[in-house]
Amino acid sequence: MIRRIAHLDMDAFYASVELLRYPQLKGLPVVIGGGRRPVDDALLTRHINRPLDKIPLDAFPRLAGYTGRGVITTASYAARQSGIGSAMGLMKAARLCPQAIVLPVDFAQYRQFSRAFKDIVLEIAPLMEDRGIDEVFIDFTEVPGGQREGGRVLARLIQKTIFQQTGLTCSVGVAPNKLLAKMASEFNKPNGIAVVWEQDLHGKIWPLACRKINGIGPKADEKLQSHGIRTIGELALRELDWLIETFGQKTGAWLFDAARGIDLRPVELTSEPVSISRETTFDRDLHAVRDKIELGAIFTRLCAQVAEDLSTKGYVGKTIGIKLRYDNFKSVTRDQTLNFYTSDAKVIRQTAGLCLKRVPLQQRLRLLGVRVASLAAAADQPEYMRNRPAALIDSALAAIDLEASEPQLF
């Protein structure tokens, strides 16, 4: 059988779930983001005896005049036409589309619908790789209907069943591998299906911008463009030796294969998390010295939350890192790898604190995050490799150059 891999991506997932709750907002610009605000609570309280779908449009909060620090999680397609996108600050979005309706996130509801659509997929095509709350890979190769019309018949069945049972739409790309399937799922959004064959590489894939390859970010794309490489086809013309010399052995070899549509990764039926993290955006920009006490409390809380997440999920990790975003929206990360695994909050706090000493702290901060990576199942690690006392943290930490530690940070 010909290998057929599908990538299913729910359409504007969070916004679509909200439109099921508030169908009167369909076709209007809607953004989801920020924490719960008093205006949202007031909306529900004021209309407590009225069905949600009967709340009048003029009762919903608008972006006009928004002055908070919230960030957009997702936006409806009508809002996207105004240039609004995920991870954009709500204040910036308010300038682009002041009439847009803003709703708070409701992760409990989104997780419920996520489980629902994945259960439907598993009933029809059981070889599924969970890629997050709103997307999955599916191996169509040996599933009934997975070969018909290159997988279009099976994709249509899954798409139709999800809509019938949840009211949500999705887009599906079917291709010989995961790399091409993910690209194809973007071709006919929303509620579309795209089928790609190996022979379509020249006509459908090579004319696309390099950024369409999942894994090529802004910095890599900027470097490619500095060498006159803007499309995937132009990347495919470069020799392997040149790519390795320019981008390094691993990245260069990957770029060589990706441009040619080569991807041998299997569909992973069980997926392990790469890392566990917590981060928070502050209500106001904070300074490392003047807001030392407040930052210290937030930092300690984040470390404790990560430690609790690790323990709850049964993991330990040995690479501990931090993420800062300054008031100019520039971000930096630092991490340190221990010679043992841990899920201990004190160890995480101490190690992350040392990472903080290696970043500039003159600017105000708008975001702080803590991350633990290099994970392993706690049950698989011998006791001597787990949760050593903080005093025994890898001696490499003591060798870190602390000259940049002024001012002392929380």
Contacts in CASP RR format, 6 or more apart in sequence:
PFRMAT RR
TARGET T0000
AUTHOR 0000-0000-0000
METHOD contacts of the structure
MODEL  1
MIRRIAHLDMDAFYASVELLRYPQLKGLPVVIGGGRRPVDDALLTRHINR
PLDKIPLDAFPRLAGYTGRGVITTASYAARQSGIGSAMGLMKAARLCPQA
IVLPVDFAQYRQFSRAFKDIVLEIAPLMEDRGIDEVFIDFTEVPGGQREG
GRVLARLIQKTIFQQTGLTCSVGVAPNKLLAKMASEFNKPNGIAVVWEQD
LHGKIWPLACRKINGIGPKADEKLQSHGIRTIGELALRELDWLIETFGQK
TGAWLFDAARGIDLRPVELTSEPVSISRETTFDRDLHAVRDKIELGAIFT
RLCAQVAEDLSTKGYVGKTIGIKLRYDNFKSVTRDQTLNFYTSDAKVIRQ
TAGLCLKRVPLQQRLRLLGVRVASLAAAADQPEYMRNRPAALIDSALAAI
DLEASEPQLF
1 141 0 8 1.000
1 142 0 8 1.000
1 147 0 8 1.000
2 141 0 8 1.000
2 147 0 8 1.000
2 150 0 8 1.000
2 176 0 8 1.000
3 141 0 8 1.000
3 176 0 8 1.000
3 177 0 8 1.000
4 139 0 8 1.000
4 140 0 8 1.000
4 141 0 8 1.000
4 146 0 8 1.000
4 147 0 8 1.000
4 150 0 8 1.000
4 151 0 8 1.000
4 174 0 8 1.000
4 175 0 8 1.000
4 176 0 8 1.000
5 137 0 8 1.000
5 138 0 8 1.000
5 139 0 8 1.000
5 140 0 8 1.000
5 141 0 8 1.000
5 174 0 8 1.000
5 175 0 8 1.000
5 176 0 8 1.000
5 177 0 8 1.000
5 178 0 8 1.000
5 181 0 8 1.000
5 267 0 8 1.000
6 125 0 8 1.000
6 137 0 8 1.000
6 138 0 8 1.000
6 139 0 8 1.000
6 140 0 8 1.000
6 151 0 8 1.000
6 154 0 8 1.000
6 155 0 8 1.000
6 172 0 8 1.000
6 173 0 8 1.000
6 174 0 8 1.000
6 181 0 8 1.000
7 135 0 8 1.000
7 136 0 8 1.000
7 137 0 8 1.000
7 138 0 8 1.000
7 172 0 8 1.000
7 173 0 8 1.000
7 175 0 8 1.000
7 178 0 8 1.000
7 181 0 8 1.000
7 182 0 8 1.000
7 184 0 8 1.000
7 185 0 8 1.000
8 121 0 8 1.000
8 135 0 8 1.000
8 136 0 8 1.000
8 137 0 8 1.000
8 138 0 8 1.000
8 155 0 8 1.000
8 158 0 8 1.000
8 170 0 8 1.000
8 171 0 8 1.000
8 172 0 8 1.000
8 173 0 8 1.000
8 185 0 8 1.000
9 134 0 8 1.000
9 135 0 8 1.000
9 170 0 8 1.000
9 171 0 8 1.000
9 172 0 8 1.000
9 185 0 8 1.000
9 186 0 8 1.000
9 189 0 8 1.000
10 16 0 8 1.000
10 117 0 8 1.000
10 134 0 8 1.000
10 135 0 8 1.000
10 168 0 8 1.000
10 169 0 8 1.000
10 170 0 8 1.000
11 77 0 8 1.000
11 168 0 8 1.000
11 169 0 8 1.000
11 170 0 8 1.000
11 171 0 8 1.000
11 189 0 8 1.000
11 190 0 8 1.000
11 191 0 8 1.000
12 74 0 8 1.000
12 75 0 8 1.000
12 76 0 8 1.000
12 77 0 8 1.000
12 80 0 8 1.000
12 190 0 8 1.000
13 74 0 8 1.000
13 110 0 8 1.000
13 113 0 8 1.000
13 114 0 8 1.000
13 133 0 8 1.000
13 134 0 8 1.000
13 168 0 8 1.000
14 32 0 8 1.000
14 73 0 8 1.000
14 74 0 8 1.000
14 105 0 8 1.000
14 110 0 8 1.000
14 134 0 8 1.000
15 30 0 8 1.000
15 31 0 8 1.000
15 32 0 8 1.000
15 74 0 8 1.000
15 75 0 8 1.000
15 76 0 8 1.000
15 79 0 8 1.000
16 76 0 8 1.000
16 168 0 8 1.000
16 169 0 8 1.000
17 106 0 8 1.000
17 109 0 8 1.000
17 110 0 8 1.000
17 113 0 8 1.000
17 168 0 8 1.000
18 25 0 8 1.000
18 30 0 8 1.000
18 32 0 8 1.000
18 103 0 8 1.000
18 106 0 8 1.000
19 25 0 8 1.000
19 26 0 8 1.000
19 30 0 8 1.000
19 76 0 8 1.000
20 167 0 8 1.000
20 168 0 8 1.000
21 52 0 8 1.000
21 53 0 8 1.000
21 109 0 8 1.000
22 52 0 8 1.000
22 53 0 8 1.000
22 55 0 8 1.000
22 60 0 8 1.000
22 103 0 8 1.000
23 53 0 8 1.000
24 53 0 8 1.000
24 54 0 8 1.000
24 55 0 8 1.000
24 56 0 8 1.000
24 57 0 8 1.000
25 57 0 8 1.000
25 60 0 8 1.000
25 76 0 8 1.000
25 101 0 8 1.000
27 76 0 8 1.000
27 77 0 8 1.000
27 78 0 8 1.000
28 57 0 8 1.000
28 76 0 8 1.000
28 78 0 8 1.000
28 100 0 8 1.000
28 101 0 8 1.000
29 75 0 8 1.000
29 76 0 8 1.000
29 78 0 8 1.000
29 79 0 8 1.000
29 81 0 8 1.000
29 82 0 8 1.000
29 84 0 8 1.000
29 97 0 8 1.000
29 99 0 8 1.000
29 100 0 8 1.000
29 101 0 8 1.000
30 75 0 8 1.000
30 76 0 8 1.000
30 78 0 8 1.000
30 79 0 8 1.000
30 100 0 8 1.000
30 101 0 8 1.000
30 102 0 8 1.000
30 103 0 8 1.000
31 63 0 8 1.000
31 72 0 8 1.000
31 74 0 8 1.000
31 75 0 8 1.000
31 76 0 8 1.000
31 79 0 8 1.000
31 84 0 8 1.000
31 90 0 8 1.000
31 93 0 8 1.000
31 100 0 8 1.000
31 101 0 8 1.000
31 102 0 8 1.000
31 103 0 8 1.000
32 72 0 8 1.000
32 73 0 8 1.000
32 74 0 8 1.000
32 75 0 8 1.000
32 102 0 8 1.000
32 103 0 8 1.000
32 104 0 8 1.000
32 105 0 8 1.000
33 70 0 8 1.000
33 71 0 8 1.000
33 72 0 8 1.000
33 73 0 8 1.000
33 74 0 8 1.000
33 90 0 8 1.000
33 102 0 8 1.000
33 103 0 8 1.000
33 104 0 8 1.000
33 105 0 8 1.000
34 70 0 8 1.000
34 71 0 8 1.000
34 72 0 8 1.000
34 73 0 8 1.000
34 90 0 8 1.000
34 104 0 8 1.000
34 105 0 8 1.000
35 70 0 8 1.000
35 104 0 8 1.000
35 105 0 8 1.000
36 104 0 8 1.000
37 61 0 8 1.000
37 104 0 8 1.000
39 61 0 8 1.000
40 61 0 8 1.000
40 103 0 8 1.000
40 104 0 8 1.000
43 55 0 8 1.000
43 59 0 8 1.000
43 60 0 8 1.000
43 61 0 8 1.000
46 59 0 8 1.000
47 54 0 8 1.000
47 55 0 8 1.000
47 59 0 8 1.000
57 101 0 8 1.000
60 101 0 8 1.000
60 103 0 8 1.000
61 101 0 8 1.000
61 102 0 8 1.000
61 103 0 8 1.000
62 98 0 8 1.000
62 99 0 8 1.000
62 100 0 8 1.000
62 101 0 8 1.000
62 102 0 8 1.000
63 90 0 8 1.000
63 93 0 8 1.000
63 94 0 8 1.000
63 97 0 8 1.000
63 98 0 8 1.000
63 99 0 8 1.000
63 100 0 8 1.000
63 101 0 8 1.000
63 102 0 8 1.000
64 94 0 8 1.000
64 98 0 8 1.000
64 99 0 8 1.000
65 94 0 8 1.000
65 98 0 8 1.000
66 90 0 8 1.000
66 91 0 8 1.000
66 93 0 8 1.000
66 94 0 8 1.000
66 102 0 8 1.000
67 91 0 8 1.000
68 90 0 8 1.000
68 91 0 8 1.000
68 283 0 8 1.000
69 90 0 8 1.000
69 91 0 8 1.000
69 281 0 8 1.000
69 282 0 8 1.000
69 283 0 8 1.000
69 284 0 8 1.000
69 366 0 8 1.000
70 89 0 8 1.000
70 90 0 8 1.000
70 91 0 8 1.000
70 281 0 8 1.000
71 87 0 8 1.000
71 88 0 8 1.000
71 89 0 8 1.000
71 90 0 8 1.000
71 281 0 8 1.000
72 84 0 8 1.000
72 85 0 8 1.000
72 86 0 8 1.000
72 87 0 8 1.000
72 88 0 8 1.000
72 89 0 8 1.000
72 90 0 8 1.000
72 93 0 8 1.000
73 86 0 8 1.000
73 105 0 8 1.000
74 85 0 8 1.000
74 86 0 8 1.000
75 84 0 8 1.000
75 85 0 8 1.000
75 86 0 8 1.000
75 93 0 8 1.000
75 100 0 8 1.000
77 190 0 8 1.000
79 85 0 8 1.000
79 93 0 8 1.000
79 97 0 8 1.000
79 100 0 8 1.000
82 96 0 8 1.000
82 97 0 8 1.000
82 100 0 8 1.000
83 96 0 8 1.000
83 97 0 8 1.000
84 93 0 8 1.000
84 96 0 8 1.000
84 97 0 8 1.000
84 100 0 8 1.000
85 93 0 8 1.000
90 102 0 8 1.000
93 100 0 8 1.000
94 100 0 8 1.000
110 133 0 8 1.000
111 133 0 8 1.000
113 166 0 8 1.000
113 168 0 8 1.000
114 132 0 8 1.000
114 133 0 8 1.000
114 134 0 8 1.000
116 165 0 8 1.000
116 166 0 8 1.000
117 162 0 8 1.000
117 166 0 8 1.000
117 168 0 8 1.000
117 170 0 8 1.000
118 128 0 8 1.000
118 130 0 8 1.000
118 136 0 8 1.000
120 158 0 8 1.000
120 161 0 8 1.000
120 162 0 8 1.000
120 165 0 8 1.000
120 166 0 8 1.000
121 128 0 8 1.000
121 136 0 8 1.000
121 138 0 8 1.000
121 158 0 8 1.000
121 162 0 8 1.000
122 128 0 8 1.000
124 143 0 8 1.000
124 154 0 8 1.000
124 157 0 8 1.000
124 158 0 8 1.000
124 161 0 8 1.000
125 138 0 8 1.000
125 139 0 8 1.000
125 140 0 8 1.000
125 143 0 8 1.000
125 146 0 8 1.000
125 154 0 8 1.000
125 158 0 8 1.000
126 143 0 8 1.000
127 138 0 8 1.000
127 139 0 8 1.000
127 143 0 8 1.000
127 267 0 8 1.000
127 269 0 8 1.000
128 136 0 8 1.000
128 137 0 8 1.000
128 138 0 8 1.000
128 139 0 8 1.000
128 267 0 8 1.000
128 269 0 8 1.000
129 136 0 8 1.000
129 137 0 8 1.000
129 138 0 8 1.000
129 267 0 8 1.000
129 268 0 8 1.000
129 269 0 8 1.000
129 271 0 8 1.000
130 136 0 8 1.000
130 271 0 8 1.000
131 137 0 8 1.000
131 271 0 8 1.000
137 178 0 8 1.000
137 181 0 8 1.000
137 182 0 8 1.000
137 267 0 8 1.000
138 158 0 8 1.000
138 267 0 8 1.000
139 267 0 8 1.000
140 146 0 8 1.000
140 147 0 8 1.000
140 151 0 8 1.000
140 154 0 8 1.000
140 155 0 8 1.000
140 174 0 8 1.000
141 147 0 8 1.000
143 154 0 8 1.000
144 154 0 8 1.000
145 151 0 8 1.000
145 153 0 8 1.000
145 154 0 8 1.000
145 157 0 8 1.000
146 153 0 8 1.000
146 154 0 8 1.000
148 154 0 8 1.000
149 195 0 8 1.000
150 174 0 8 1.000
150 195 0 8 1.000
150 197 0 8 1.000
151 174 0 8 1.000
151 195 0 8 1.000
152 174 0 8 1.000
152 193 0 8 1.000
152 195 0 8 1.000
155 172 0 8 1.000
155 173 0 8 1.000
155 174 0 8 1.000
155 193 0 8 1.000
155 195 0 8 1.000
156 193 0 8 1.000
158 170 0 8 1.000
158 172 0 8 1.000
159 169 0 8 1.000
159 170 0 8 1.000
159 172 0 8 1.000
159 191 0 8 1.000
159 192 0 8 1.000
159 193 0 8 1.000
162 168 0 8 1.000
162 169 0 8 1.000
162 170 0 8 1.000
163 169 0 8 1.000
169 190 0 8 1.000
169 191 0 8 1.000
170 191 0 8 1.000
171 185 0 8 1.000
171 186 0 8 1.000
171 188 0 8 1.000
171 189 0 8 1.000
171 190 0 8 1.000
171 191 0 8 1.000
171 192 0 8 1.000
171 193 0 8 1.000
171 194 0 8 1.000
172 185 0 8 1.000
172 192 0 8 1.000
172 193 0 8 1.000
172 194 0 8 1.000
173 181 0 8 1.000
173 182 0 8 1.000
173 184 0 8 1.000
173 185 0 8 1.000
173 187 0 8 1.000
173 193 0 8 1.000
173 194 0 8 1.000
173 195 0 8 1.000
173 196 0 8 1.000
174 181 0 8 1.000
174 184 0 8 1.000
174 193 0 8 1.000
174 194 0 8 1.000
174 195 0 8 1.000
174 196 0 8 1.000
175 181 0 8 1.000
175 183 0 8 1.000
175 184 0 8 1.000
175 195 0 8 1.000
175 196 0 8 1.000
175 197 0 8 1.000
176 196 0 8 1.000
176 197 0 8 1.000
176 198 0 8 1.000
177 261 0 8 1.000
177 262 0 8 1.000
177 263 0 8 1.000
177 264 0 8 1.000
177 265 0 8 1.000
178 263 0 8 1.000
178 265 0 8 1.000
178 267 0 8 1.000
179 213 0 8 1.000
179 214 0 8 1.000
179 258 0 8 1.000
179 261 0 8 1.000
179 262 0 8 1.000
179 263 0 8 1.000
179 265 0 8 1.000
180 196 0 8 1.000
180 205 0 8 1.000
180 261 0 8 1.000
180 263 0 8 1.000
181 196 0 8 1.000
182 214 0 8 1.000
183 196 0 8 1.000
183 205 0 8 1.000
183 208 0 8 1.000
183 212 0 8 1.000
183 213 0 8 1.000
183 214 0 8 1.000
184 194 0 8 1.000
184 195 0 8 1.000
184 196 0 8 1.000
185 194 0 8 1.000
186 212 0 8 1.000
187 194 0 8 1.000
187 204 0 8 1.000
188 194 0 8 1.000
196 204 0 8 1.000
196 205 0 8 1.000
198 261 0 8 1.000
201 260 0 8 1.000
201 261 0 8 1.000
205 232 0 8 1.000
205 233 0 8 1.000
205 261 0 8 1.000
206 231 0 8 1.000
206 232 0 8 1.000
206 233 0 8 1.000
206 236 0 8 1.000
207 231 0 8 1.000
207 232 0 8 1.000
207 233 0 8 1.000
208 231 0 8 1.000
208 232 0 8 1.000
209 221 0 8 1.000
209 230 0 8 1.000
209 231 0 8 1.000
209 232 0 8 1.000
210 216 0 8 1.000
210 220 0 8 1.000
210 221 0 8 1.000
210 224 0 8 1.000
210 229 0 8 1.000
210 230 0 8 1.000
210 231 0 8 1.000
210 232 0 8 1.000
210 235 0 8 1.000
211 217 0 8 1.000
211 218 0 8 1.000
211 221 0 8 1.000
212 232 0 8 1.000
213 232 0 8 1.000
213 258 0 8 1.000
213 259 0 8 1.000
216 224 0 8 1.000
216 255 0 8 1.000
216 258 0 8 1.000
220 247 0 8 1.000
220 251 0 8 1.000
223 246 0 8 1.000
223 247 0 8 1.000
224 230 0 8 1.000
224 235 0 8 1.000
227 246 0 8 1.000
228 234 0 8 1.000
229 235 0 8 1.000
229 238 0 8 1.000
232 258 0 8 1.000
232 259 0 8 1.000
233 259 0 8 1.000
235 255 0 8 1.000
235 258 0 8 1.000
235 259 0 8 1.000
236 259 0 8 1.000
236 260 0 8 1.000
238 255 0 8 1.000
238 256 0 8 1.000
238 259 0 8 1.000
240 252 0 8 1.000
240 253 0 8 1.000
240 256 0 8 1.000
243 251 0 8 1.000
243 252 0 8 1.000
243 253 0 8 1.000
243 255 0 8 1.000
243 256 0 8 1.000
244 252 0 8 1.000
244 253 0 8 1.000
246 252 0 8 1.000
247 255 0 8 1.000
257 263 0 8 1.000
272 375 0 8 1.000
273 313 0 8 1.000
273 315 0 8 1.000
273 375 0 8 1.000
274 373 0 8 1.000
274 375 0 8 1.000
275 319 0 8 1.000
275 371 0 8 1.000
275 372 0 8 1.000
275 373 0 8 1.000
275 375 0 8 1.000
276 306 0 8 1.000
276 309 0 8 1.000
276 310 0 8 1.000
276 313 0 8 1.000
276 315 0 8 1.000
276 371 0 8 1.000
276 372 0 8 1.000
276 375 0 8 1.000
277 306 0 8 1.000
277 323 0 8 1.000
277 369 0 8 1.000
277 370 0 8 1.000
277 371 0 8 1.000
277 372 0 8 1.000
278 302 0 8 1.000
278 305 0 8 1.000
278 306 0 8 1.000
278 309 0 8 1.000
278 369 0 8 1.000
278 370 0 8 1.000
279 302 0 8 1.000
279 323 0 8 1.000
279 367 0 8 1.000
279 368 0 8 1.000
279 369 0 8 1.000
279 370 0 8 1.000
280 298 0 8 1.000
280 302 0 8 1.000
280 367 0 8 1.000
280 368 0 8 1.000
280 369 0 8 1.000
281 325 0 8 1.000
281 366 0 8 1.000
281 367 0 8 1.000
282 298 0 8 1.000
282 365 0 8 1.000
282 366 0 8 1.000
282 367 0 8 1.000
282 368 0 8 1.000
285 327 0 8 1.000
285 364 0 8 1.000
285 365 0 8 1.000
285 366 0 8 1.000
286 294 0 8 1.000
286 295 0 8 1.000
286 364 0 8 1.000
286 365 0 8 1.000
286 366 0 8 1.000
287 364 0 8 1.000
287 365 0 8 1.000
288 295 0 8 1.000
288 361 0 8 1.000
288 365 0 8 1.000
288 407 0 8 1.000
288 409 0 8 1.000
288 410 0 8 1.000
289 361 0 8 1.000
289 407 0 8 1.000
292 409 0 8 1.000
292 410 0 8 1.000
293 410 0 8 1.000
295 365 0 8 1.000
295 368 0 8 1.000
295 409 0 8 1.000
295 410 0 8 1.000
296 410 0 8 1.000
298 368 0 8 1.000
299 349 0 8 1.000
299 352 0 8 1.000
299 353 0 8 1.000
299 356 0 8 1.000
299 368 0 8 1.000
299 370 0 8 1.000
299 410 0 8 1.000
300 349 0 8 1.000
302 368 0 8 1.000
302 369 0 8 1.000
302 370 0 8 1.000
303 345 0 8 1.000
303 348 0 8 1.000
303 349 0 8 1.000
303 352 0 8 1.000
303 370 0 8 1.000
304 345 0 8 1.000
304 349 0 8 1.000
306 345 0 8 1.000
306 348 0 8 1.000
306 370 0 8 1.000
306 371 0 8 1.000
306 372 0 8 1.000
307 343 0 8 1.000
307 344 0 8 1.000
307 345 0 8 1.000
307 348 0 8 1.000
308 345 0 8 1.000
310 316 0 8 1.000
310 317 0 8 1.000
310 343 0 8 1.000
310 372 0 8 1.000
310 375 0 8 1.000
310 378 0 8 1.000
311 343 0 8 1.000
311 378 0 8 1.000
314 343 0 8 1.000
314 377 0 8 1.000
314 378 0 8 1.000
314 379 0 8 1.000
315 343 0 8 1.000
315 375 0 8 1.000
315 376 0 8 1.000
315 377 0 8 1.000
315 378 0 8 1.000
316 341 0 8 1.000
316 342 0 8 1.000
316 343 0 8 1.000
316 375 0 8 1.000
316 376 0 8 1.000
316 377 0 8 1.000
316 378 0 8 1.000
316 381 0 8 1.000
316 386 0 8 1.000
316 387 0 8 1.000
317 341 0 8 1.000
317 342 0 8 1.000
317 343 0 8 1.000
317 372 0 8 1.000
317 373 0 8 1.000
317 374 0 8 1.000
317 375 0 8 1.000
317 376 0 8 1.000
318 337 0 8 1.000
318 338 0 8 1.000
318 339 0 8 1.000
318 340 0 8 1.000
318 341 0 8 1.000
318 342 0 8 1.000
318 374 0 8 1.000
319 335 0 8 1.000
319 336 0 8 1.000
319 337 0 8 1.000
319 338 0 8 1.000
319 372 0 8 1.000
319 373 0 8 1.000
319 374 0 8 1.000
320 335 0 8 1.000
320 336 0 8 1.000
320 337 0 8 1.000
320 338 0 8 1.000
320 347 0 8 1.000
320 348 0 8 1.000
320 351 0 8 1.000
320 352 0 8 1.000
320 355 0 8 1.000
320 370 0 8 1.000
320 371 0 8 1.000
320 372 0 8 1.000
320 373 0 8 1.000
321 333 0 8 1.000
321 334 0 8 1.000
321 335 0 8 1.000
321 336 0 8 1.000
321 351 0 8 1.000
321 352 0 8 1.000
321 355 0 8 1.000
321 370 0 8 1.000
321 371 0 8 1.000
321 372 0 8 1.000
321 373 0 8 1.000
322 333 0 8 1.000
322 334 0 8 1.000
322 335 0 8 1.000
322 352 0 8 1.000
322 353 0 8 1.000
322 355 0 8 1.000
322 356 0 8 1.000
322 359 0 8 1.000
322 368 0 8 1.000
322 369 0 8 1.000
322 370 0 8 1.000
322 371 0 8 1.000
323 331 0 8 1.000
323 332 0 8 1.000
323 333 0 8 1.000
323 367 0 8 1.000
323 368 0 8 1.000
323 369 0 8 1.000
323 370 0 8 1.000
323 371 0 8 1.000
324 331 0 8 1.000
324 332 0 8 1.000
324 333 0 8 1.000
324 356 0 8 1.000
324 359 0 8 1.000
324 365 0 8 1.000
324 367 0 8 1.000
324 368 0 8 1.000
324 369 0 8 1.000
325 331 0 8 1.000
325 365 0 8 1.000
325 366 0 8 1.000
325 367 0 8 1.000
326 332 0 8 1.000
326 363 0 8 1.000
326 364 0 8 1.000
326 365 0 8 1.000
326 366 0 8 1.000
327 363 0 8 1.000
327 364 0 8 1.000
327 365 0 8 1.000
327 366 0 8 1.000
328 363 0 8 1.000
329 366 0 8 1.000
331 367 0 8 1.000
332 359 0 8 1.000
332 360 0 8 1.000
334 355 0 8 1.000
334 356 0 8 1.000
334 358 0 8 1.000
334 359 0 8 1.000
335 355 0 8 1.000
335 371 0 8 1.000
335 373 0 8 1.000
336 351 0 8 1.000
336 354 0 8 1.000
336 355 0 8 1.000
336 396 0 8 1.000
336 397 0 8 1.000
336 400 0 8 1.000
337 374 0 8 1.000
337 394 0 8 1.000
338 347 0 8 1.000
338 351 0 8 1.000
338 393 0 8 1.000
338 394 0 8 1.000
338 397 0 8 1.000
339 394 0 8 1.000
339 396 0 8 1.000
340 385 0 8 1.000
340 386 0 8 1.000
340 388 0 8 1.000
340 394 0 8 1.000
341 376 0 8 1.000
341 378 0 8 1.000
341 381 0 8 1.000
341 385 0 8 1.000
341 386 0 8 1.000
341 387 0 8 1.000
342 348 0 8 1.000
342 386 0 8 1.000
342 387 0 8 1.000
342 388 0 8 1.000
343 372 0 8 1.000
343 378 0 8 1.000
343 386 0 8 1.000
343 387 0 8 1.000
344 387 0 8 1.000
344 390 0 8 1.000
346 390 0 8 1.000
347 387 0 8 1.000
347 388 0 8 1.000
347 390 0 8 1.000
347 393 0 8 1.000
348 370 0 8 1.000
348 372 0 8 1.000
350 390 0 8 1.000
350 393 0 8 1.000
351 393 0 8 1.000
351 397 0 8 1.000
352 370 0 8 1.000
353 409 0 8 1.000
354 397 0 8 1.000
354 400 0 8 1.000
356 409 0 8 1.000
356 410 0 8 1.000
357 400 0 8 1.000
357 402 0 8 1.000
357 404 0 8 1.000
357 405 0 8 1.000
357 409 0 8 1.000
358 400 0 8 1.000
358 401 0 8 1.000
358 404 0 8 1.000
359 404 0 8 1.000
360 404 0 8 1.000
361 407 0 8 1.000
361 409 0 8 1.000
378 386 0 8 1.000
END
